[in-house]
Structures are given as structure tokens and as C-alpha cells.
Amino acid sequence: MTVKKVLVVDDSATERHILGELLGRQGFQVCFAESGDQGVAHAKADRPDLIIMDVVMPGLNGFQATRAISRDPETQHIPIFLCTTKGQETDKIWGMRQGARDYVVKPIDSAELLRKIAAVSQGGHV
């Protein structure tokens, strides 16, 4: 599966802008959601190839949204990268149990993120 369309779910306009710029420069089509609820809705409506999901958001948080997307037959095939400041090992383990494919800690290392996206595009796990 080649990653072409990426959904960025983050309540921070700054983070959405940073990720949008990074991914846009690499040729990805980027769409955005400002909350977990919007992320779940966009996953169904837009069918992105990859979702980059913040964890700490009002309403449905990233763990809950990841669980909803990864357990829905319509969207369970979409890989999700959790992208958060919550860098403890227990957070990462919990995120992976919710259905995330990978976990990226903010501030984002651009080269690492792009390497992980490339690995998903090539059909591998990160």
C-alpha cells in the first residue's frame, strides 16, 4: 500500500501546520481534523492511507479515537501513528494496544517520521 493521503488529527493549529508543511513538501495529500471525534468521522469519509493522531485532545482523546478506528470494519485497515508528548513506555504500550501501528514522540523528528511512513508504504511494520 502506497501512502498518498494522510489525515492529521491534532487539536493544536501549530502542530497541524507543522505536520501539514512537512508532509505537503514530501508530496502527500494532507487533510486535517481538530479532535478525536472529527478524526473518526474523517477516517470514514476521506479513507486516508495513514492517520497521524495526537493523544491529548478534548472530547474523544487519541487513544479512544484510535480504538474506534482500528475496531471499525470500515476503517480498521488504516494504519495509525500516535504522535504525542506522552513519551513514557506505558503510554506507548497502551497506544499500541488500542490499535496504533506506531508511536512518535513530539517534538517530531522529521526524518524518523518520514522513514516510518516509507516503511508502511513498503508494506512493512515499523
NUDO-846993 format. One record per atom (N, C-alpha, C): residue number from 0; residue in one letter; atom name; x, y, z. Coordinates in steps of 0.05 Angstrom, whole numbers. Layout:
BEGIN
(site NUM,a,CA,(X,Y,Z))
...
END
This chain:
BEGIN
(site 0,m,N,(17,-24,0))
(site 0,m,CA,(0,0,0))
(site 0,m,C,(18,25,0))
(site 1,t,N,(14,41,-19))
(site 1,t,CA,(29,66,-20))
(site 1,t,C,(13,88,-5))
(site 2,v,N,(27,102,12))
(site 2,v,CA,(15,123,27))
(site 2,v,C,(15,148,10))
(site 3,k,N,(-9,158,3))
(site 3,k,CA,(-12,183,-12))
(site 3,k,C,(-27,204,4))
(site 4,k,N,(-49,195,18))
(site 4,k,CA,(-66,214,33))
(site 4,k,C,(-62,209,63))
(site 5,v,N,(-55,230,77))
(site 5,v,CA,(-51,228,106))
(site 5,v,C,(-70,246,121))
(site 6,l,N,(-83,235,141))
(site 6,l,CA,(-101,250,158))
(site 6,l,C,(-86,257,184))
(site 7,v,N,(-84,283,190))
(site 7,v,CA,(-71,293,214))
(site 7,v,C,(-93,301,233))
(site 8,v,N,(-93,288,257))
(site 8,v,CA,(-113,294,277))
(site 8,v,C,(-99,306,301))
(site 9,d,N,(-103,332,306))
(site 9,d,CA,(-89,346,328))
(site 9,d,C,(-105,371,334))
(site 10,d,N,(-109,376,360))
(site 10,d,CA,(-124,400,368))
(site 10,d,C,(-107,425,367))
(site 11,s,N,(-81,423,363))
(site 11,s,CA,(-63,446,361))
(site 11,s,C,(-60,455,332))
(site 12,a,N,(-68,480,327))
(site 12,a,CA,(-65,491,300))
(site 12,a,C,(-35,491,292))
(site 13,t,N,(-17,496,311))
(site 13,t,CA,(11,496,305))
(site 13,t,C,(21,469,296))
(site 14,e,N,(13,448,311))
(site 14,e,CA,(22,421,303))
(site 14,e,C,(10,413,276))
(site 15,r,N,(-15,420,271))
(site 15,r,CA,(-27,414,245))
(site 15,r,C,(-11,428,223))
(site 16,h,N,(-4,453,228))
(site 16,h,CA,(11,468,208))
(site 16,h,C,(39,455,203))
(site 17,i,N,(53,448,224))
(site 17,i,CA,(80,436,222))
(site 17,i,C,(78,410,206))
(site 18,l,N,(60,393,214))
(site 18,l,CA,(57,367,200))
(site 18,l,C,(48,371,171))
(site 19,g,N,(29,389,167))
(site 19,g,CA,(19,395,141))
(site 19,g,C,(41,404,122))
(site 20,e,N,(58,422,132))
(site 20,e,CA,(81,432,116))
(site 20,e,C,(100,409,109))
(site 21,l,N,(108,394,129))
(site 21,l,CA,(127,372,126))
(site 21,l,C,(117,352,105))
(site 22,l,N,(92,343,110))
(site 22,l,CA,(81,322,92))
(site 22,l,C,(75,333,64))
(site 23,g,N,(65,358,63))
(site 23,g,CA,(59,370,37))
(site 23,g,C,(84,373,20))
(site 24,r,N,(106,380,32))
(site 24,r,CA,(132,383,17))
(site 24,r,C,(141,356,7))
(site 25,q,N,(133,334,19))
(site 25,q,CA,(140,308,10))
(site 25,q,C,(121,296,-11))
(site 26,g,N,(100,312,-18))
(site 26,g,CA,(82,304,-38))
(site 26,g,C,(57,290,-29))
(site 27,f,N,(53,288,-2))
(site 27,f,CA,(29,275,8))
(site 27,f,C,(5,295,7))
(site 28,q,N,(-18,283,2))
(site 28,q,CA,(-43,299,4))
(site 28,q,C,(-50,298,34))
(site 29,v,N,(-54,321,46))
(site 29,v,CA,(-59,322,75))
(site 29,v,C,(-86,333,81))
(site 30,c,N,(-101,319,98))
(site 30,c,CA,(-126,330,108))
(site 30,c,C,(-124,331,138))
(site 31,f,N,(-141,347,150))
(site 31,f,CA,(-139,353,179))
(site 31,f,C,(-165,349,194))
(site 32,a,N,(-161,342,220))
(site 32,a,CA,(-184,341,239))
(site 32,a,C,(-173,353,265))
(site 33,e,N,(-191,367,279))
(site 33,e,CA,(-183,382,303))
(site 33,e,C,(-190,367,329))
(site 34,s,N,(-202,343,327))
(site 34,s,CA,(-210,329,350))
(site 34,s,C,(-211,299,344))
(site 35,g,N,(-212,282,365))
(site 35,g,CA,(-215,254,360))
(site 35,g,C,(-241,247,346))
(site 36,d,N,(-263,261,354))
(site 36,d,CA,(-289,256,341))
(site 36,d,C,(-287,262,311))
(site 37,q,N,(-275,285,304))
(site 37,q,CA,(-272,292,276))
(site 37,q,C,(-254,272,262))
(site 38,g,N,(-233,263,276))
(site 38,g,CA,(-215,243,264))
(site 38,g,C,(-229,218,256))
(site 39,v,N,(-246,208,274))
(site 39,v,CA,(-262,183,268))
(site 39,v,C,(-280,188,243))
(site 40,a,N,(-293,211,243))
(site 40,a,CA,(-311,218,220))
(site 40,a,C,(-295,220,194))
(site 41,h,N,(-272,234,195))
(site 41,h,CA,(-256,238,171))
(site 41,h,C,(-244,211,162))
(site 42,a,N,(-237,193,180))
(site 42,a,CA,(-227,167,172))
(site 42,a,C,(-247,153,155))
(site 43,k,N,(-273,154,163))
(site 43,k,CA,(-294,141,147))
(site 43,k,C,(-300,155,121))
(site 44,a,N,(-300,182,122))
(site 44,a,CA,(-308,197,98))
(site 44,a,C,(-285,200,78))
(site 45,d,N,(-261,204,87))
(site 45,d,CA,(-239,210,69))
(site 45,d,C,(-221,186,62))
(site 46,r,N,(-224,164,77))
(site 46,r,CA,(-208,140,72))
(site 46,r,C,(-178,146,68))
(site 47,p,N,(-165,158,87))
(site 47,p,CA,(-136,164,84))
(site 47,p,C,(-120,138,84))
(site 48,d,N,(-95,140,74))
(site 48,d,CA,(-77,117,74))
(site 48,d,C,(-63,114,100))
(site 49,l,N,(-62,136,116))
(site 49,l,CA,(-48,137,142))
(site 49,l,C,(-61,159,159))
(site 50,i,N,(-62,154,185))
(site 50,i,CA,(-71,174,204))
(site 50,i,C,(-49,180,224))
(site 51,i,N,(-43,205,228))
(site 51,i,CA,(-25,214,249))
(site 51,i,C,(-42,227,270))
(site 52,m,N,(-43,214,294))
(site 52,m,CA,(-63,221,315))
(site 52,m,C,(-49,231,340))
(site 53,d,N,(-57,255,349))
(site 53,d,CA,(-49,265,375))
(site 53,d,C,(-63,249,396))
(site 54,v,N,(-53,249,421))
(site 54,v,CA,(-66,235,442))
(site 54,v,C,(-83,254,460))
(site 55,v,N,(-70,275,469))
(site 55,v,CA,(-84,293,488))
(site 55,v,C,(-101,313,473))
(site 56,m,N,(-127,308,472))
(site 56,m,CA,(-146,326,459))
(site 56,m,C,(-172,326,475))
(site 57,p,N,(-186,348,474))
(site 57,p,CA,(-212,349,489))
(site 57,p,C,(-232,330,475))
(site 58,g,N,(-252,321,490))
(site 58,g,CA,(-272,302,479))
(site 58,g,C,(-259,275,476))
(site 59,l,N,(-263,263,453))
(site 59,l,CA,(-251,237,448))
(site 59,l,C,(-221,240,445))
(site 60,n,N,(-205,227,463))
(site 60,n,CA,(-176,231,461))
(site 60,n,C,(-165,212,440))
(site 61,g,N,(-139,214,434))
(site 61,g,CA,(-127,199,413))
(site 61,g,C,(-128,169,417))
(site 62,f,N,(-125,160,443))
(site 62,f,CA,(-127,131,448))
(site 62,f,C,(-155,121,441))
(site 63,q,N,(-175,136,450))
(site 63,q,CA,(-203,128,444))
(site 63,q,C,(-209,128,414))
(site 64,a,N,(-200,149,401))
(site 64,a,CA,(-205,151,372))
(site 64,a,C,(-191,129,357))
(site 65,t,N,(-166,123,365))
(site 65,t,CA,(-151,101,353))
(site 65,t,C,(-166,75,356))
(site 66,r,N,(-176,70,380))
(site 66,r,CA,(-191,45,386))
(site 66,r,C,(-215,44,368))
(site 67,a,N,(-230,66,365))
(site 67,a,CA,(-254,66,349))
(site 67,a,C,(-248,61,320))
(site 68,i,N,(-227,73,309))
(site 68,i,CA,(-220,70,281))
(site 68,i,C,(-209,41,276))
(site 69,s,N,(-192,31,294))
(site 69,s,CA,(-180,5,289))
(site 69,s,C,(-199,-18,294))
(site 70,r,N,(-221,-13,307))
(site 70,r,CA,(-241,-35,311))
(site 70,r,C,(-265,-33,293))
(site 71,d,N,(-266,-13,276))
(site 71,d,CA,(-288,-10,257))
(site 71,d,C,(-281,-24,231))
(site 72,p,N,(-298,-43,222))
(site 72,p,CA,(-291,-57,197))
(site 72,p,C,(-286,-39,173))
(site 73,e,N,(-299,-15,173))
(site 73,e,CA,(-295,3,150))
(site 73,e,C,(-267,17,150))
(site 74,t,N,(-255,19,174))
(site 74,t,CA,(-231,35,176))
(site 74,t,C,(-207,20,189))
(site 75,q,N,(-211,-5,197))
(site 75,q,CA,(-191,-19,212))
(site 75,q,C,(-165,-24,196))
(site 76,h,N,(-166,-22,169))
(site 76,h,CA,(-143,-26,152))
(site 76,h,C,(-124,-2,152))
(site 77,i,N,(-133,21,162))
(site 77,i,CA,(-117,46,160))
(site 77,i,C,(-97,46,183))
(site 78,p,N,(-71,47,176))
(site 78,p,CA,(-51,49,198))
(site 78,p,C,(-52,76,212))
(site 79,i,N,(-48,75,238))
(site 79,i,CA,(-49,99,255))
(site 79,i,C,(-22,102,269))
(site 80,f,N,(-10,125,268))
(site 80,f,CA,(13,132,284))
(site 80,f,C,(3,151,305))
(site 81,l,N,(7,144,330))
(site 81,l,CA,(2,163,352))
(site 81,l,C,(25,182,353))
(site 82,c,N,(20,207,356))
(site 82,c,CA,(40,228,356))
(site 82,c,C,(35,246,379))
(site 83,t,N,(51,244,400))
(site 83,t,CA,(44,258,425))
(site 83,t,C,(68,265,442))
(site 84,t,N,(64,282,461))
(site 84,t,CA,(85,289,480))
(site 84,t,C,(87,267,502))
(site 85,k,N,(67,250,503))
(site 85,k,CA,(67,229,524))
(site 85,k,C,(86,207,516))
(site 86,g,N,(111,209,526))
(site 86,g,CA,(133,192,516))
(site 86,g,C,(140,169,534))
(site 87,q,N,(124,164,555))
(site 87,q,CA,(131,141,572))
(site 87,q,C,(124,115,559))
(site 88,e,N,(139,94,566))
(site 88,e,CA,(136,68,555))
(site 88,e,C,(107,57,559))
(site 89,t,N,(96,63,582))
(site 89,t,CA,(68,54,588))
(site 89,t,C,(48,66,568))
(site 90,d,N,(53,92,561))
(site 90,d,CA,(35,105,542))
(site 90,d,C,(38,92,515))
(site 91,k,N,(62,86,507))
(site 91,k,CA,(67,73,481))
(site 91,k,C,(53,45,480))
(site 92,i,N,(57,30,501))
(site 92,i,CA,(45,3,502))
(site 92,i,C,(15,5,501))
(site 93,w,N,(3,24,516))
(site 93,w,CA,(-26,28,516))
(site 93,w,C,(-35,36,488))
(site 94,g,N,(-21,54,475))
(site 94,g,CA,(-28,63,448))
(site 94,g,C,(-28,40,428))
(site 95,m,N,(-8,23,430))
(site 95,m,CA,(-6,0,412))
(site 95,m,C,(-29,-19,417))
(site 96,r,N,(-37,-22,442))
(site 96,r,CA,(-59,-40,448))
(site 96,r,C,(-86,-29,438))
(site 97,q,N,(-87,-3,433))
(site 97,q,CA,(-112,9,423))
(site 97,q,C,(-113,6,392))
(site 98,g,N,(-92,-3,380))
(site 98,g,CA,(-92,-8,351))
(site 98,g,C,(-73,9,335))
(site 99,a,N,(-56,25,349))
(site 99,a,CA,(-37,41,334))
(site 99,a,C,(-15,24,321))
(site 100,r,N,(-6,32,298))
(site 100,r,CA,(16,18,284))
(site 100,r,C,(43,26,295))
(site 101,d,N,(44,52,302))
(site 101,d,CA,(70,63,313))
(site 101,d,C,(64,86,331))
(site 102,y,N,(85,96,343))
(site 102,y,CA,(83,117,364))
(site 102,y,C,(107,136,360))
(site 103,v,N,(100,162,356))
(site 103,v,CA,(121,182,351))
(site 103,v,C,(118,203,374))
(site 104,v,N,(141,210,386))
(site 104,v,CA,(140,229,408))
(site 104,v,C,(147,257,398))
(site 105,k,N,(131,277,406))
(site 105,k,CA,(137,305,400))
(site 105,k,C,(159,315,418))
(site 106,p,N,(175,334,409))
(site 106,p,CA,(175,345,382))
(site 106,p,C,(183,324,361))
(site 107,i,N,(171,326,338))
(site 107,i,CA,(174,306,317))
(site 107,i,C,(201,308,305))
(site 108,d,N,(213,284,302))
(site 108,d,CA,(238,282,286))
(site 108,d,C,(228,276,257))
(site 109,s,N,(231,296,240))
(site 109,s,CA,(220,294,213))
(site 109,s,C,(231,270,198))
(site 110,a,N,(257,265,199))
(site 110,a,CA,(269,242,185))
(site 110,a,C,(258,216,195))
(site 111,e,N,(254,214,222))
(site 111,e,CA,(244,189,233))
(site 111,e,C,(215,185,224))
(site 112,l,N,(198,206,224))
(site 112,l,CA,(171,203,216))
(site 112,l,C,(169,194,186))
(site 113,l,N,(185,207,169))
(site 113,l,CA,(184,200,141))
(site 113,l,C,(194,172,136))
(site 114,r,N,(214,163,152))
(site 114,r,CA,(224,135,150))
(site 114,r,C,(201,115,157))
(site 115,k,N,(186,122,178))
(site 115,k,CA,(165,104,187))
(site 115,k,C,(142,103,166))
(site 116,i,N,(136,126,154))
(site 116,i,CA,(116,127,132))
(site 116,i,C,(125,110,109))
(site 117,a,N,(151,113,102))
(site 117,a,CA,(162,97,79))
(site 117,a,C,(160,67,85))
(site 118,a,N,(165,59,110))
(site 118,a,CA,(163,31,118))
(site 118,a,C,(134,21,114))
(site 119,v,N,(115,37,122))
(site 119,v,CA,(87,29,119))
(site 119,v,C,(80,27,89))
(site 120,s,N,(90,45,73))
(site 120,s,CA,(85,45,44))
(site 120,s,C,(96,20,31))
(site 121,q,N,(118,10,42))
(site 121,q,CA,(131,-14,31))
(site 121,q,C,(119,-39,42))
(site 122,g,N,(98,-36,58))
(site 122,g,CA,(84,-59,68))
(site 122,g,C,(95,-71,93))
(site 123,g,N,(115,-58,104))
(site 123,g,CA,(128,-69,128))
(site 123,g,C,(117,-56,153))
(site 124,h,N,(123,-69,175))
(site 124,h,CA,(117,-56,201))
(site 124,h,C,(141,-39,208))
(site 125,v,N,(136,-19,224))
(site 125,v,CA,(157,0,231))
(site 125,v,C,(174,-10,254))
END
